[in-house]
């Protein structure tokens, strides 16, 4: 059972499991393509590509995400109050001070990224700094520091890169299967079966990657909410912040499906409903459920 205290180790194991599963998937896809075209070159390419992609997703995924969101680092003199909030909460949490980045967006939001404590980054939007009071900002920062403490940011950031690569490769394979031509054996039962399996894998892989991405995000948001509230000893600060953030209709220019699950609240305002089907594909738990959980906490 996941708790506030064993989640970090669990996330490390899940990260390596995810990367290993990605390696196997890409190699399998390369094998299917190689058999479809009766050429081993695609398998060799898949092996090399999967290794390089997995390596880069671990070492460079944070830089990729920061670039995608146009986030820029700031120094202490740029915003002393923000730095002091982060510093004080880090001391209380017992983790090193992360780098602080500002995202040039009017929508109030925030996220954390980085592969470990020494490379952790907390990103806040300009809108968050402008629209929240100090206790609300502390609640949001505590939530993001909890992601760092639990090593959520490594798992969630790696998912961004791997899910994007899976979707891209699946699209390439679909195009190859549609336009490609193999040898005369392609009409055989084995060739048809390989083509069918490849098509099914190419179609279902991005869907599976998305569902894994969203399931990981929803579960960890509840845990980070609870951890953040325990850190500040004031659940209402985070609850009030979530109310303001979810009610703000300001669009985010840099919002994308691949990074939406990183944020404390979905950057796609007004696009998530309450039906069971839509909930399956929601990047975050319904804010009402998060507020109820926070306001039902007893801090002793």
C-alpha positions in Angstrom: 0.0 0.0 0.0 1.4 3.4 -1.0 2.0 5.8 2.0 3.6 9.2 2.4 6.8 7.4 3.5 7.4 4.6 1.0 6.3 6.4 -2.2 9.8 7.6 -3.2 11.2 4.1 -3.4 8.1 2.9 -5.2 8.4 5.6 -7.8 12.1 4.8 -8.5 11.1 1.2 -9.2 8.2 2.2 -11.4 10.4 4.6 -13.4 12.9 1.8 -14.2 10.0 -0.6 -15.0 8.6 2.0 -17.3 11.9 2.6 -19.1 12.4 -1.2 -19.4 8.9 -1.7 -20.7 9.6 1.0 -23.3 12.8 -0.7 -24.4 10.9 -4.0 -24.9 8.0 -2.3 -26.8 10.3 -0.5 -29.2 12.4 -3.6 -29.9 9.2 -5.6 -30.4 7.8 -3.0 -32.8 11.2 -3.1 -34.7 10.9 -6.9 -34.9 7.4 -6.7 -36.3 8.5 -4.1 -39.0 11.6 -6.2 -39.8 9.4 -9.3 -40.4 6.9 -7.3 -42.3 9.6 -6.1 -44.8 11.9 -9.2 -44.4 14.8 -7.0 -43.4 16.7 -7.0 -40.1 17.7 -3.4 -40.5 14.5 -2.2 -38.8 15.2 -4.4 -35.7 18.8 -3.0 -35.4 17.5 0.5 -35.7 14.8 -0.1 -33.1 17.4 -1.5 -30.6 19.7 1.5 -31.0 16.8 4.0 -30.9 15.2 2.5 -27.8 18.5 2.6 -25.9 19.2 6.2 -26.9 15.6 7.3 -26.2 15.6 5.7 -22.7 18.9 7.2 -21.9 17.8 10.7 -23.0 14.4 10.4 -21.2 16.2 9.8 -17.9 19.0 12.4 -18.2 17.4 15.1 -20.3 13.6 14.9 -19.8 13.6 17.8 -17.4 15.4 20.1 -19.9 13.0 18.9 -22.6 10.0 19.8 -20.5 11.4 23.2 -19.4 12.0 24.0 -23.1 8.5 22.9 -24.1 6.9 25.2 -21.4 9.3 28.1 -22.2 10.3 28.3 -18.5 13.2 30.5 -17.4 15.3 30.4 -14.2 15.3 33.3 -11.8 17.6 34.4 -9.0 16.8 35.2 -5.4 16.9 39.0 -6.1 14.2 38.6 -8.7 11.6 37.4 -6.2 12.9 37.2 -2.6 9.5 36.3 -1.1 9.2 33.2 -3.4 12.7 32.1 -2.7 12.2 32.4 1.1 9.0 30.4 0.9 10.7 27.6 -1.0 13.8 27.7 1.2 11.8 27.5 4.5 9.6 24.7 3.2 12.7 22.8 2.0 14.3 23.1 5.4 11.0 21.7 7.0 10.8 18.9 4.4 14.5 18.0 4.7 15.4 18.3 1.0 17.9 20.4 -0.9 16.8 23.7 -2.4 15.5 23.2 -5.9 16.1 25.6 -8.8 13.2 28.0 -9.3 11.8 28.7 -12.8 9.1 31.1 -14.0 6.8 30.2 -16.8 5.5 33.2 -18.8 1.8 32.4 -18.5 -1.0 34.4 -17.0 -2.8 31.2 -15.9 -2.1 30.4 -12.3 -0.3 27.0 -12.2 2.8 25.2 -11.2 4.8 21.9 -11.6 8.0 20.2 -10.5 10.5 18.4 -12.7 14.0 16.9 -12.5 15.5 13.4 -12.1 16.7 13.7 -8.4 17.0 16.1 -5.5 20.2 17.7 -6.9 18.5 18.4 -10.2 15.0 19.3 -9.0 13.2 22.3 -10.4 10.0 24.0 -9.2 8.2 26.0 -11.9 5.5 28.6 -11.2 3.6 30.8 -13.7 3.5 34.5 -13.5 -0.2 34.3 -13.0 0.3 32.1 -9.8 2.5 34.8 -8.2 0.0 37.5 -9.1 -3.2 35.8 -8.0 -2.4 33.9 -4.8 -1.8 35.2 -1.3 1.1 34.0 0.7 -0.6 31.0 2.5 -2.0 29.8 -0.8 1.4 30.1 -2.5 2.9 28.2 0.4 0.3 25.4 -0.1 1.2 25.1 -3.9 4.9 25.2 -3.3 4.5 22.5 -0.5 2.5 20.4 -3.0 5.3 20.6 -5.6 8.1 19.9 -3.0 6.1 16.8 -2.0 6.3 15.7 -5.6 10.1 16.1 -5.4 10.3 14.4 -2.0 8.3 11.4 -3.3 10.3 11.5 -6.6 7.1 11.9 -8.5 8.7 14.4 -10.8 11.2 11.8 -12.3 8.4 9.3 -13.1 6.0 11.9 -14.5 8.7 13.7 -16.5 10.0 10.4 -18.0 6.4 9.6 -19.0 6.2 12.8 -21.0 9.1 11.9 -23.2 8.3 8.2 -23.5 4.6 8.7 -24.3 5.5 11.2 -27.0 8.0 8.9 -28.6 5.6 6.0 -28.5 2.9 8.1 -30.2 5.4 9.2 -32.8 6.8 5.8 -33.6 3.3 4.3 -33.7 2.3 6.9 -36.3 5.4 6.1 -38.4 4.6 2.4 -38.3 1.0 2.9 -39.4 2.3 4.9 -42.4 4.8 2.2 -43.2 2.2 -0.5 -43.0 -0.1 1.4 -45.2 2.3 2.5 -47.9 5.0 -0.2 -47.6 5.3 -3.3 -49.7 7.1 -6.5 -48.7 8.0 -9.5 -50.7 5.6 -11.9 -52.3 5.1 -13.7 -49.0 3.2 -10.7 -47.6 0.0 -12.3 -48.7 0.7 -15.4 -46.6 -1.1 -16.0 -43.4 2.1 -15.3 -41.3 2.7 -12.0 -43.1 -0.9 -11.0 -42.7 -0.8 -11.9 -39.0 2.4 -9.9 -38.4 0.9 -6.9 -40.2 -2.2 -7.1 -38.1 -0.3 -7.4 -34.8 1.8 -4.5 -35.8 -1.2 -2.3 -36.7 -2.9 -3.3 -33.4 0.2 -2.4 -31.4 0.6 0.9 -33.3 -3.0 1.9 -32.6 -3.2 0.8 -29.0 0.2 1.8 -27.8 -0.5 5.6 -27.7 -3.8 4.9 -25.9 -2.1 2.7 -23.3 0.7 5.2 -22.9 -1.9 8.0 -22.3 -3.9 6.0 -19.8 -0.7 5.1 -17.9 0.3 8.8 -17.9 -3.1 9.9 -16.6 -3.4 7.2 -14.0 0.1 8.0 -12.6 -0.8 11.7 -12.4 -4.2 11.4 -10.7 -2.9 9.0 -7.9 0.1 11.2 -7.2 -1.9 14.5 -7.0 -3.9 13.1 -4.1 -0.7 12.0 -2.3 1.1 15.3 -3.0 -2.0 17.2 -1.7 -1.9 15.3 1.6 1.9 15.6 1.9 1.8 19.3 1.1 -0.9 19.9 3.7 1.2 18.0 6.4 4.2 20.1 5.5 2.5 23.5 5.9 0.2 22.2 8.7 -2.5 24.3 7.0 -4.6 22.3 4.5 -6.9 25.3 3.9 -4.0 27.2 2.2 -3.7 24.6 -0.6 -7.5 24.1 -0.7 -8.0 27.8 -1.3 -5.3 27.9 -3.9 -6.9 24.9 -5.8 -10.2 26.7 -5.8 -8.7 29.9 -7.3 -6.6 27.9 -9.8 -9.5 25.8 -11.0 -11.9 28.7 -11.2 -9.5 30.8 -13.3 -10.5 30.6 -17.0 -7.2 32.1 -18.3 -5.9 29.9 -21.2 -2.4 28.6 -21.2 -0.6 29.1 -24.5 2.0 26.4 -23.9 -0.5 23.8 -22.8 -0.1 20.4 -24.4 -1.4 16.9 -23.8 2.1 15.6 -23.2 2.8 17.9 -20.3 -0.7 18.5 -18.8 -0.3 15.9 -16.1 2.7 17.6 -14.6 0.8 20.7 -13.5 -0.9 21.0 -10.1 -4.2 21.6 -12.0 -5.1 20.9 -15.6 -4.0 23.7 -17.9 -6.9 22.9 -20.2 -9.6 25.1 -18.6 -13.2 24.2 -19.1 -12.4 21.1 -21.2 -12.9 18.4 -18.5 -16.4 17.2 -17.7 -17.8 14.9 -15.0 -19.0 11.9 -17.0 -17.3 8.5 -16.3 -15.8 8.4 -19.8 -14.2 11.8 -19.6 -12.9 11.1 -16.1 -10.9 8.2 -17.5 -9.0 10.6 -19.6 -8.7 13.4 -17.1 -5.1 14.4 -16.1 -6.2 15.3 -12.6 -8.7 14.2 -10.0 -11.9 16.4 -9.9 -11.1 19.5 -7.8 -14.2 18.8 -5.6 -12.7 15.5 -4.5 -9.3 17.1 -3.8 -10.9 19.9 -1.8 -13.0 17.4 0.2 -9.9 15.3 1.0 -7.9 18.4 2.1 -10.7 19.8 4.2 -11.4 16.4 5.8 -7.8 16.2 7.0 -7.0 16.4 10.7 -3.6 18.0 11.4 -2.5 17.2 14.9 
